[in-house]
Amino acid sequence: MRVLLTGHQGYLGTVMAPVLTAAGHEIVGLDAGLFADCVLGPRPADPPGQRVDLRDVTAEHVAGVDAVIHLAALSNDPLGSLAPELTYDINHHASVRLARLARDAGVQRFLYASTCSVYGAAGGDDLVGEDAPLRPVTPYAESKVRVEDDLHALSDGDFSPVYMRNATAFGHSPRLRADIVLNNLVGHALLSGEVLVLSDGTPWRPLVHAADIARAFAAALVAPREAVHDRAFNIGSEVNNVTVAEIAGQVAEAVAGSKVVITGETGADPRSYRVDFSRFRAAVPGFDCEWTVKRGALELADAYRKHGLTREDFEQRFTRLAVLRAASDAGTVDDTLRWRR
């Protein structure tokens, strides 16, 4: 299958491309390249691809493609809150435009990287399934809800969108992100000896390893149409529904000599939800996540040590907001996050 993979030079795309290639697919990448240099260790070998801003995609980019896996986005809540208008422009409008072009070009399957943060303020201890009310509390999560709604309107007998609501990602990728919870806490533990939690530690977080996300997308790509057509799926595992304080405790166990410090300075976080992941396992028999939080913490610690992670890299090169601010200050991108010619 010929697959267009947007965001192939991102944190998830860099892990997913080799998984798809190993499954026998022909991968064509598309990425703006804003984070292509956020590499820890040897530079990864990317599939053939084009450096294209998502807002500039044309029919030519989806011609001859059997399926689209759409990962590209301005990703994470602090960035979305800083520039909500760009979040909606890129994450929402450009994503729907890509889907419309894909449908018109005869693409049959469109796997969309959504997020469990659409449940945002669900609260409580009950497991949240895909039919639960959506309560996004950030522009990032709201943009994902809007795309899901618009893709549903585009679905028909020939075009099958699938809404992959990923839990919060963790784990090593050659293109690292340090601004997601487990990756961040392991970095703090190694660099300072403290597993630093700024909230009160009580919110629930569902976590999923980047490699398990890649495997889930690979499985959804070839699943029978009737099993996935126009359906939302939570991607993750119930065993990785953990509180932030529990995540911190597992990091402290993985990084010898570190200790948990919960400051509570940011107060209670309204984003709290435990998630039910059974629908995807039922739709794709044989799939289950392989990675636990503890195993991921050990993997990250080993990778950080092996590749000599520094505090400057941790806080600047591998933090999305810092990367974009640095590019803006240097004049390499404009105030709409487009490359300056």
BELZIPE-V271405 format. One record per backbone hydrogen bond with DSSP energy under -0.5 kcal/mol. CO is the residue of the C=O (numbers start at 1). NH is the residue of the N-H. E is the energy in kcal/mol with one decimal. If there is no record, write none. Layout:
CO,NH,E / CO,NH,E
//
This chain:
1,3,-0.6 / 1,26,-2.4 / 2,66,-2.3 / 2,67,-1.5 / 3,5,-0.6 / 3,28,-2.7 / 4,6,-0.7 / 4,69,-3.0 / 5,8,-0.7 / 5,30,-1.7 / 6,71,-1.0 / 7,10,-1.7 / 7,13,-0.6 / 10,14,-2.0 / 11,15,-0.6 / 12,15,-0.7 / 12,16,-2.6 / 13,17,-2.5 / 14,18,-0.5 / 15,19,-0.8 / 16,20,-2.4 / 17,21,-2.4 / 18,22,-2.4 / 19,23,-1.1 / 20,25,-2.0 / 21,24,-1.8 / 25,27,-0.7 / 26,3,-3.1 / 28,5,-2.8 / 29,50,-1.8 / 30,7,-2.8 / 30,8,-0.6 / 31,52,-1.0 / 33,36,-1.0 / 35,38,-1.6 / 37,39,-2.1 / 38,176,-0.7 / 39,41,-0.6 / 44,46,-0.8 / 48,29,-3.2 / 50,31,-2.1 / 50,52,-1.1 / 53,56,-2.5 / 54,57,-1.1 / 58,61,-1.2 / 58,62,-0.6 / 59,62,-1.0 / 59,63,-0.7 / 60,63,-0.6 / 62,65,-1.5 / 66,108,-1.6 / 66,109,-1.1 / 67,4,-2.4 / 68,70,-0.6 / 68,111,-2.9 / 69,6,-2.3 / 69,71,-0.9 / 70,113,-2.2 / 73,75,-0.9 / 74,76,-0.6 / 76,80,-2.2 / 77,81,-2.4 / 78,82,-1.6 / 79,83,-1.9 / 81,84,-0.5 / 83,86,-0.6 / 83,87,-2.1 / 84,88,-2.3 / 85,89,-1.9 / 86,90,-3.0 / 87,91,-1.9 / 87,92,-0.8 / 88,92,-0.8 / 88,93,-2.5 / 89,94,-1.8 / 90,95,-0.6 / 92,96,-2.4 / 93,97,-2.2 / 94,98,-2.1 / 95,99,-2.2 / 96,100,-2.5 / 97,101,-2.4 / 98,102,-2.5 / 99,103,-2.8 / 100,104,-2.4 / 101,105,-1.4 / 102,107,-2.5 / 103,106,-1.5 / 108,160,-3.0 / 109,68,-2.4 / 110,112,-0.7 / 110,162,-2.5 / 111,70,-3.0 / 111,113,-0.5 / 112,114,-1.4 / 112,164,-2.6 / 114,166,-1.1 / 115,118,-1.4 / 116,119,-2.0 / 117,120,-1.2 / 118,135,-1.4 / 119,122,-1.4 / 120,272,-2.0 / 126,274,-0.6 / 127,129,-0.6 / 128,276,-2.6 / 129,132,-1.8 / 133,135,-0.5 / 135,121,-1.6 / 138,142,-2.6 / 139,143,-2.6 / 140,144,-1.3 / 141,145,-1.8 / 142,146,-2.2 / 143,147,-2.0 / 144,148,-2.3 / 145,149,-2.2 / 146,150,-2.2 / 147,151,-2.9 / 148,152,-2.1 / 149,153,-1.4 / 150,154,-1.0 / 151,155,-1.3 / 158,160,-0.6 / 159,156,-1.8 / 159,161,-0.7 / 160,110,-2.5 / 161,230,-1.8 / 161,231,-0.5 / 162,112,-3.1 / 162,164,-0.8 / 163,165,-1.1 / 163,233,-3.1 / 164,114,-1.7 / 164,166,-1.5 / 165,235,-2.6 / 166,116,-2.8 / 168,208,-2.3 / 170,210,-2.5 / 174,40,-2.4 / 174,176,-0.8 / 180,184,-2.7 / 181,185,-2.5 / 182,186,-2.4 / 183,187,-1.7 / 184,188,-2.4 / 185,189,-2.3 / 186,190,-2.2 / 187,191,-2.5 / 188,192,-2.5 / 188,193,-0.8 / 188,194,-0.9 / 189,193,-1.3 / 193,259,-1.9 / 194,196,-1.1 / 195,197,-0.6 / 195,261,-2.5 / 196,198,-0.5 / 197,263,-2.7 / 197,264,-0.8 / 198,266,-2.5 / 199,264,-1.2 / 201,245,-2.4 / 203,244,-1.8 / 204,273,-1.1 / 205,207,-0.5 / 205,242,-2.7 / 206,168,-2.3 / 207,237,-0.7 / 208,170,-1.4 / 209,213,-2.0 / 210,214,-2.1 / 211,215,-2.0 / 212,216,-2.2 / 213,217,-2.4 / 214,218,-2.2 / 215,219,-2.0 / 216,220,-2.5 / 217,221,-1.9 / 218,222,-0.7 / 219,222,-0.7 / 219,223,-0.6 / 224,227,-1.5 / 224,228,-0.9 / 225,228,-1.0 / 225,229,-2.7 / 228,231,-1.7 / 231,163,-2.5 / 233,165,-3.0 / 234,236,-0.6 / 235,167,-2.1 / 237,240,-1.8 / 238,241,-1.9 / 240,207,-1.8 / 240,242,-0.9 / 242,205,-3.2 / 243,247,-2.4 / 244,248,-2.3 / 245,249,-2.0 / 246,250,-2.1 / 247,251,-2.1 / 248,252,-2.3 / 249,253,-1.5 / 250,254,-1.6 / 251,255,-2.2 / 254,256,-0.8 / 255,258,-1.9 / 259,195,-3.2 / 261,197,-2.9 / 261,263,-0.7 / 264,267,-1.6 / 267,200,-1.0 / 270,272,-1.1 / 272,123,-2.9 / 274,128,-2.6 / 275,277,-0.5 / 277,281,-1.0 / 278,282,-2.1 / 279,283,-2.2 / 280,284,-2.4 / 284,287,-2.0 / 292,296,-2.3 / 293,297,-2.3 / 294,298,-1.9 / 295,299,-2.3 / 296,300,-2.6 / 297,301,-2.3 / 298,302,-2.3 / 299,303,-2.4 / 300,304,-3.0 / 301,305,-2.2 / 302,306,-2.8 / 303,307,-2.2 / 304,309,-2.5 / 305,308,-1.1 / 310,314,-2.6 / 311,315,-2.7 / 312,316,-2.0 / 312,317,-0.7 / 313,318,-2.1 / 316,319,-1.1 / 318,178,-3.9 / 318,179,-0.6 / 318,320,-0.5 / 319,323,-2.3 / 320,324,-2.2 / 321,325,-2.2 / 322,326,-2.4 / 323,327,-2.2 / 324,328,-2.2 / 325,329,-2.8 / 326,330,-2.1 / 327,331,-0.5 / 327,332,-2.0 / 327,333,-1.2 / 328,331,-0.9 / 332,340,-2.5 / 334,337,-1.9 / 338,334,-2.4
//
